[in-house]
Each structure stands twice: as structure tokens, then as C-alpha cells.
Amino acid sequence: MEADAVADPTAVCRTFAKLAEEKGIQYFKNCQFINLVTEGGRVAAVDTSLGTIQCEFFVNCAGMVS
């Protein structure tokens, strides 16, 4: 039997952030995106209002129209 489910998107985001931080992942709040820095066709860093953040992995969580 299939069933639909409804999730509180704010609670889901908070839970993902909490779990990520518990694993040592840095999670930045109130940070404005400025530009992606690419090297060899991959994201190497992100320019933000908090400065440039070097990254090994980049996850785009900006929504469906991003």
C-alpha cells in the first residue's frame, strides 16, 4: 500500500543541519552567495559575504529553480 506523507520543510532543514554539524560538516547561516569558483570543470570554492570558502564537495540547496 502506498501512502503520502507531509513533512515540515523547516524541521527537515534543521534536522539535516544538526546531523551534518554532528559529523563535522560546516554549515553556514545568514551567508549570501556571490559566485562559484571552478577549477577543471568542478566547484573548488564559493565566494560569499563571509569570504571565500574552499570546498571539496559542493551541494546546491537553493531550490528547484536554481
MARKEMAR-689679 format. One record per residue: residue number from 1; residue in three letters; x, y, z of N, C-alpha, C, O in turn. Coordinates in pm, 1 decimal, m for minus. Example, Ala and Ser with C-alpha at 12.3 -4.5 7.8 and 13.67 -1.06 7.14 Angstrom:
2
{k=1; r=ALA; n.u=1319.0; n.v=m569.0; n.w=780.0; ca.u=1230.0; ca.v=m450.0; ca.w=780.0; c.u=1320.0; c.v=m330.0; c.w=780.0; o.u=1423.6; o.v=m331.9; o.w=846.5} $
{k=2; r=SER; n.u=1285.0; n.v=m225.0; n.w=708.0; ca.u=1367.0; ca.v=m106.0; ca.w=714.0; c.u=1290.0; c.v=3.0; c.w=787.0; o.u=1340.9; o.v=113.8; o.w=803.9} $
//
This chain:
66
{k=1; r=MET; n.u=83.7; n.v=m117.9; n.w=0.0; ca.u=0.0; ca.v=0.0; ca.w=0.0; c.u=88.4; c.v=124.5; c.w=0.0; o.u=179.2; o.v=136.5; o.w=82.2} $
{k=2; r=GLU; n.u=62.4; n.v=214.6; n.w=m90.0; ca.u=136.0; ca.v=340.3; ca.w=m95.8; c.u=63.5; c.v=444.6; c.w=m12.4; o.u=m59.2; o.v=443.6; o.w=m1.6} $
{k=3; r=ALA; n.u=141.0; n.v=534.1; n.w=45.9; ca.u=81.4; ca.v=640.6; ca.w=125.8; c.u=158.1; c.v=769.5; c.w=102.7; o.u=278.7; o.v=767.6; o.w=78.1} $
{k=4; r=ASP; n.u=89.3; n.v=878.6; n.w=110.5; ca.u=152.3; ca.v=1009.3; ca.w=100.8; c.u=200.9; c.v=1051.3; c.w=238.4; o.u=156.1; o.v=999.9; o.w=340.9} $
{k=5; r=ALA; n.u=292.0; n.v=1144.2; n.w=237.9; ca.u=342.9; ca.v=1196.5; ca.w=364.3; c.u=362.9; c.v=1347.0; c.w=351.0; o.u=384.2; o.v=1399.1; o.w=241.5} $
{k=6; r=VAL; n.u=356.0; n.v=1413.3; n.w=461.1; ca.u=379.0; ca.v=1557.1; ca.w=465.0; c.u=489.0; c.v=1583.1; c.w=567.0; o.u=485.5; o.v=1530.5; o.w=678.2} $
{k=7; r=ALA; n.u=586.7; n.v=1664.8; n.w=528.5; ca.u=696.9; ca.v=1698.3; ca.w=619.6; c.u=704.7; c.v=1848.8; c.w=635.0; o.u=677.1; o.v=1923.5; o.w=541.1} $
{k=8; r=ASP; n.u=741.7; n.v=1891.9; n.w=751.8; ca.u=763.9; ca.v=2033.6; ca.w=778.7; c.u=900.8; c.v=2069.1; c.w=721.1; o.u=1002.1; o.v=2024.6; o.w=775.2} $
{k=9; r=PRO; n.u=907.9; n.v=2148.4; n.w=612.0; ca.u=1036.4; ca.v=2175.8; ca.w=547.4; c.u=1137.6; c.v=2243.9; c.w=639.8; o.u=1257.6; o.v=2219.1; o.w=628.5} $
{k=10; r=THR; n.u=1091.2; n.v=2327.9; n.w=729.3; ca.u=1182.7; ca.v=2393.3; ca.w=822.9; c.u=1243.1; c.v=2291.6; c.w=918.1; o.u=1363.0; o.v=2296.1; o.w=945.6} $
{k=11; r=ALA; n.u=1162.7; n.v=2201.0; n.w=968.1; ca.u=1212.8; ca.v=2097.1; ca.w=1058.6; c.u=1309.8; c.v=2003.9; c.w=986.6; o.u=1409.7; o.v=1961.0; o.w=1044.3} $
{k=12; r=VAL; n.u=1280.2; n.v=1972.6; n.w=860.7; ca.u=1369.8; ca.v=1886.7; ca.w=782.8; c.u=1505.7; c.v=1954.5; c.w=766.9; o.u=1609.1; o.v=1891.1; o.w=788.4} $
{k=13; r=CYS; n.u=1506.9; n.v=2081.5; n.w=729.9; ca.u=1633.4; ca.v=2154.8; ca.w=712.7; c.u=1710.6; c.v=2163.2; c.w=843.4; o.u=1832.1; o.v=2143.3; o.w=845.0} $
{k=14; r=ARG; n.u=1641.3; n.v=2192.5; n.w=952.7; ca.u=1707.9; ca.v=2198.5; ca.w=1083.7; c.u=1769.8; c.v=2064.0; c.w=1120.1; o.u=1881.6; o.v=2058.7; o.w=1171.4} $
{k=15; r=THR; n.u=1698.3; n.v=1957.0; n.w=1094.0; ca.u=1748.5; ca.v=1823.4; ca.w=1125.4; c.u=1870.3; c.v=1789.4; c.w=1040.3; o.u=1969.3; o.v=1737.9; o.w=1092.2} $
{k=16; r=PHE; n.u=1864.4; n.v=1817.6; n.w=909.9; ca.u=1980.0; ca.v=1793.1; ca.w=823.3; c.u=2100.9; c.v=1874.4; c.w=870.5; o.u=2212.3; o.v=1822.2; o.w=874.0} $
{k=17; r=ALA; n.u=2080.5; n.v=2000.2; n.w=906.3; ca.u=2190.6; ca.v=2084.5; ca.w=952.8; c.u=2250.1; c.v=2029.5; c.w=1081.7; o.u=2372.2; o.v=2024.9; o.w=1096.8} $
{k=18; r=LYS; n.u=2165.2; n.v=1988.3; n.w=1174.1; ca.u=2212.8; ca.v=1933.7; ca.w=1301.5; c.u=2293.6; c.v=1805.8; c.w=1279.2; o.u=2400.6; o.v=1789.1; o.w=1337.6} $
{k=19; r=LEU; n.u=2243.1; n.v=1716.2; n.w=1195.6; ca.u=2313.1; ca.v=1591.0; ca.w=1167.6; c.u=2445.9; c.v=1618.0; c.w=1096.9; o.u=2545.6; o.v=1551.6; o.w=1125.1} $
{k=20; r=ALA; n.u=2447.8; n.v=1713.9; n.w=1006.3; ca.u=2571.6; ca.v=1748.7; ca.w=936.1; c.u=2675.7; c.v=1802.9; c.w=1033.7; o.u=2791.8; o.v=1762.2; o.w=1030.5} $
{k=21; r=GLU; n.u=2633.9; n.v=1894.0; n.w=1119.7; ca.u=2726.5; ca.v=1951.9; ca.w=1217.5; c.u=2780.6; c.v=1844.9; c.w=1312.2; o.u=2896.9; o.v=1851.4; o.w=1352.1} $
{k=22; r=GLU; n.u=2698.7; n.v=1747.5; n.w=1348.3; ca.u=2744.0; ca.v=1638.7; ca.w=1435.4; c.u=2851.7; c.v=1553.6; c.w=1368.0; o.u=2932.9; o.v=1490.6; o.w=1435.8} $
{k=23; r=LYS; n.u=2852.1; n.v=1551.9; n.w=1235.2; ca.u=2951.9; ca.v=1476.9; ca.w=1158.4; c.u=3073.2; c.v=1563.4; c.w=1122.5; o.u=3162.7; o.v=1518.3; o.w=1051.0} $
{k=24; r=GLY; n.u=3076.1; n.v=1687.7; n.w=1172.1; ca.u=3190.3; ca.v=1775.1; ca.w=1146.8; c.u=3179.8; c.v=1859.7; c.w=1021.9; o.u=3275.9; o.v=1926.7; o.w=984.0} $
{k=25; r=ILE; n.u=3064.3; n.v=1857.6; n.w=957.5; ca.u=3045.3; ca.v=1936.4; ca.w=836.6; c.u=3013.6; c.v=2079.7; c.w=875.5; o.u=2933.6; o.v=2103.7; o.w=965.9} $
{k=26; r=GLN; n.u=3076.2; n.v=2175.2; n.w=807.4; ca.u=3049.4; ca.v=2315.6; ca.w=836.0; c.u=2922.6; c.v=2359.2; c.w=764.5; o.u=2903.8; o.v=2332.3; o.w=645.9} $
{k=27; r=TYR; n.u=2837.6; n.v=2425.8; n.w=837.3; ca.u=2708.8; ca.v=2472.6; ca.w=787.7; c.u=2702.1; c.v=2622.0; c.w=816.2; o.u=2709.2; o.v=2663.4; o.w=931.9} $
{k=28; r=PHE; n.u=2688.6; n.v=2703.3; n.w=711.8; ca.u=2691.7; ca.v=2848.1; ca.w=727.4; c.u=2551.1; c.v=2905.5; c.w=717.7; o.u=2477.7; o.v=2877.2; o.w=623.0} $
{k=29; r=LYS; n.u=2514.8; n.v=2985.3; n.w=815.5; ca.u=2383.6; ca.v=3050.1; ca.w=818.0; c.u=2401.3; c.v=3199.0; c.w=788.9; o.u=2508.3; o.v=3255.5; o.w=811.4} $
{k=30; r=ASN; n.u=2296.2; n.v=3260.8; n.w=739.2; ca.u=2296.3; ca.v=3405.3; ca.w=712.1; c.u=2417.0; c.v=3445.2; c.w=628.7; o.u=2488.2; o.v=3540.1; o.w=661.3} $
{k=31; r=CYS; n.u=2438.6; n.v=3372.0; n.w=521.8; ca.u=2554.7; ca.v=3391.1; ca.w=437.0; c.u=2506.4; c.v=3409.4; c.w=293.6; o.u=2437.2; o.v=3323.2; o.w=239.5} $
{k=32; r=GLN; n.u=2542.5; n.v=3521.1; n.w=232.4; ca.u=2497.0; ca.v=3549.2; ca.w=96.3; c.u=2594.4; c.v=3490.9; c.w=m5.5; o.u=2715.1; o.v=3513.5; o.w=2.8} $
{k=33; r=PHE; n.u=2541.1; n.v=3415.8; n.w=m101.4; ca.u=2619.2; ca.v=3361.9; ca.w=m212.5; c.u=2655.9; c.v=3474.9; c.w=m307.4; o.u=2572.7; o.v=3560.3; o.w=m338.1} $
{k=34; r=ILE; n.u=2781.8; n.v=3475.3; n.w=m354.3; ca.u=2825.6; ca.v=3575.2; ca.w=m451.9; c.u=2864.3; c.v=3509.7; c.w=m584.2; o.u=2819.2; o.v=3552.4; o.w=m690.5} $
{k=35; r=ASN; n.u=2948.6; n.v=3405.0; n.w=m577.7; ca.u=2998.9; ca.v=3344.3; ca.w=m700.6; c.u=3056.9; c.v=3205.9; c.w=m673.4; o.u=3106.2; o.v=3178.8; o.w=m563.9} $
{k=36; r=LEU; n.u=3050.8; n.v=3118.7; n.w=m773.8; ca.u=3119.3; ca.v=2990.0; ca.w=m766.5; c.u=3257.3; c.v=3003.4; c.w=m828.5; o.u=3273.3; o.v=3071.1; o.w=m930.1} $
{k=37; r=VAL; n.u=3356.2; n.v=2940.3; n.w=m769.0; ca.u=3491.0; ca.v=2936.5; ca.w=m823.0; c.u=3513.9; c.v=2793.9; c.w=m873.1; o.u=3508.2; o.v=2698.7; o.w=m795.3} $
{k=38; r=THR; n.u=3539.6; n.v=2779.7; n.w=m1002.5; ca.u=3558.0; ca.v=2646.1; ca.w=m1058.5; c.u=3702.0; c.v=2625.9; c.w=m1103.8; o.u=3771.7; o.v=2719.6; o.w=m1142.8} $
{k=39; r=GLU; n.u=3743.5; n.v=2500.1; n.w=m1097.0; ca.u=3874.8; ca.v=2458.9; ca.w=m1146.9; c.u=3856.2; c.v=2324.2; c.w=m1215.1; o.u=3805.9; o.v=2230.1; o.w=m1153.6} $
{k=40; r=GLY; n.u=3896.0; n.v=2314.0; n.w=m1340.7; ca.u=3882.1; ca.v=2188.1; ca.w=m1412.5; c.u=3739.2; c.v=2139.3; c.w=m1425.1; o.u=3714.5; o.v=2018.7; o.w=m1425.2} $
{k=41; r=GLY; n.u=3644.8; n.v=2231.5; n.w=m1435.9; ca.u=3505.4; ca.v=2194.6; ca.w=m1450.8; c.u=3435.2; c.v=2153.6; c.w=m1322.4; o.u=3322.6; o.v=2104.1; o.w=m1326.0} $
{k=42; r=ARG; n.u=3501.9; n.v=2174.2; n.w=m1207.6; ca.u=3442.7; ca.v=2137.1; ca.w=m1077.5; c.u=3441.8; c.v=2259.0; c.w=m986.0; o.u=3523.3; o.v=2349.8; o.w=m1002.2} $
{k=43; r=VAL; n.u=3350.7; n.v=2261.0; n.w=m890.9; ca.u=3347.1; ca.v=2368.7; ca.w=m792.0; c.u=3463.2; c.v=2349.3; c.w=m694.6; o.u=3477.4; o.v=2242.8; o.w=m634.5} $
{k=44; r=ALA; n.u=3546.0; n.v=2452.8; n.w=m679.4; ca.u=3660.7; ca.v=2447.8; ca.w=m589.1; c.u=3638.5; c.v=2535.7; c.w=m466.5; o.u=3694.9; o.v=2510.7; o.w=m359.9} $
{k=45; r=ALA; n.u=3555.7; n.v=2638.9; n.w=m482.8; ca.u=3530.8; ca.v=2732.4; ca.w=m373.0; c.u=3403.1; c.v=2810.2; c.w=m402.8; o.u=3351.9; o.v=2809.6; o.w=m514.7} $
{k=46; r=VAL; n.u=3354.3; n.v=2876.4; n.w=m300.2; ca.u=3235.9; ca.v=2960.6; ca.w=m312.9; c.u=3269.1; c.v=3095.7; c.w=m252.1; o.u=3309.9; o.v=3103.8; o.w=m136.2} $
{k=47; r=ASP; n.u=3251.6; n.v=3201.9; n.w=m329.9; ca.u=3267.1; ca.v=3337.5; ca.w=m277.8; c.u=3136.3; c.v=3375.4; c.w=m210.2; o.u=3029.6; o.v=3365.7; o.w=m270.9} $
{k=48; r=THR; n.u=3144.4; n.v=3418.9; n.w=m83.6; ca.u=3025.0; ca.v=3453.2; ca.w=m6.2; c.u=3046.0; c.v=3585.0; c.w=66.7; o.u=3154.4; o.v=3643.2; o.w=63.1} $
{k=49; r=SER; n.u=2942.3; n.v=3630.0; n.w=131.7; ca.u=2951.2; ca.v=3751.6; ca.w=213.0; c.u=3040.7; c.v=3730.9; c.w=335.5; o.u=3081.3; o.v=3827.4; o.w=400.4} $
{k=50; r=LEU; n.u=3071.1; n.v=3604.7; n.w=366.5; ca.u=3162.1; ca.v=3573.8; ca.w=478.0; c.u=3304.3; c.v=3548.1; c.w=430.0; o.u=3391.7; o.v=3514.9; o.w=510.1} $
{k=51; r=GLY; n.u=3328.1; n.v=3563.0; n.w=300.1; ca.u=3458.9; ca.v=3537.5; ca.w=241.9; c.u=3453.8; c.v=3417.3; c.w=149.4; o.u=3346.9; o.v=3362.6; o.w=122.3} $
{k=52; r=THR; n.u=3570.4; n.v=3377.2; n.w=101.4; ca.u=3578.3; ca.v=3261.9; ca.w=11.2; c.u=3589.3; c.v=3134.6; c.w=93.1; o.u=3671.5; o.v=3124.9; o.w=184.3} $
{k=53; r=ILE; n.u=3505.5; n.v=3036.7; n.w=59.8; ca.u=3503.1; ca.v=2909.3; ca.w=130.1; c.u=3550.5; c.v=2801.8; c.w=33.5; o.u=3482.4; o.v=2771.4; o.w=m64.4} $
{k=54; r=GLN; n.u=3667.9; n.v=2743.8; n.w=61.2; ca.u=3720.0; ca.v=2633.5; ca.w=m19.4; c.u=3636.0; c.v=2509.8; c.w=10.1; o.u=3592.4; o.v=2490.5; o.w=123.6} $
{k=55; r=CYS; n.u=3612.9; n.v=2426.3; n.w=m90.3; ca.u=3532.9; ca.v=2307.4; ca.w=m66.0; c.u=3579.0; c.v=2190.5; c.w=m151.8; o.u=3620.6; o.v=2206.8; o.w=m266.5} $
{k=56; r=GLU; n.u=3570.3; n.v=2072.9; n.w=m92.5; ca.u=3595.5; ca.v=1950.2; ca.w=m165.9; c.u=3466.5; c.v=1904.2; c.w=m232.9; o.u=3468.8; o.v=1850.0; o.w=m343.4} $
{k=57; r=PHE; n.u=3353.7; n.v=1926.5; n.w=m164.9; ca.u=3222.0; ca.v=1890.8; ca.w=m215.5; c.u=3133.7; c.v=2015.4; c.w=m210.6; o.u=3148.7; o.v=2099.0; o.w=m121.5} $
{k=58; r=PHE; n.u=3043.1; n.v=2027.5; n.w=m305.1; ca.u=2950.9; ca.v=2140.1; ca.w=m309.9; c.u=2810.8; c.v=2085.1; c.w=m327.6; o.u=2786.6; o.v=2006.8; o.w=m419.5} $
{k=59; r=VAL; n.u=2718.0; n.v=2124.5; n.w=m241.4; ca.u=2578.5; ca.v=2082.5; ca.w=m250.9; c.u=2494.0; c.v=2206.3; c.w=m273.4; o.u=2493.6; o.v=2298.0; o.w=m191.3} $
{k=60; r=ASN; n.u=2422.7; n.v=2208.8; n.w=m384.1; ca.u=2335.4; ca.v=2320.7; ca.w=m416.0; c.u=2199.9; c.v=2296.1; c.w=m351.5; o.u=2126.6; o.v=2206.0; o.w=m392.1} $
{k=61; r=CYS; n.u=2166.8; n.v=2376.2; n.w=m251.1; ca.u=2038.9; ca.v=2364.3; ca.w=m181.0; c.u=1955.4; c.v=2490.5; c.w=m199.9; o.u=1884.3; o.v=2533.7; o.w=m109.3} $
{k=62; r=ALA; n.u=1965.4; n.v=2548.6; n.w=m319.1; ca.u=1898.8; ca.v=2675.9; ca.w=m343.6; c.u=1756.5; c.v=2661.5; c.w=m396.6; o.u=1690.5; o.v=2761.7; o.w=m424.3} $
{k=63; r=GLY; n.u=1709.4; n.v=2539.8; n.w=m410.9; ca.u=1571.5; ca.v=2521.3; ca.w=m454.5; c.u=1560.3; c.v=2471.8; c.w=m596.9; o.u=1660.2; o.v=2456.1; o.w=m667.1} $
{k=64; r=MET; n.u=1436.5; n.v=2447.5; n.w=m638.8; ca.u=1410.0; ca.v=2386.1; ca.w=m768.3; c.u=1449.6; c.v=2475.2; c.w=m886.1; o.u=1486.1; o.v=2423.0; o.w=m991.4} $
{k=65; r=VAL; n.u=1443.9; n.v=2604.3; n.w=m872.3; ca.u=1471.8; ca.v=2692.4; ca.w=m986.1; c.u=1617.9; c.v=2737.4; c.w=m992.0; o.u=1652.9; o.v=2822.3; o.w=m1073.9} $
{k=66; r=SER; n.u=1702.3; n.v=2682.0; n.w=m907.0; ca.u=1842.8; ca.v=2724.7; ca.w=m905.1; c.u=1923.4; c.v=2660.9; c.w=m1016.4; o.u=2043.2; o.v=2686.7; o.w=m1028.4} $
//
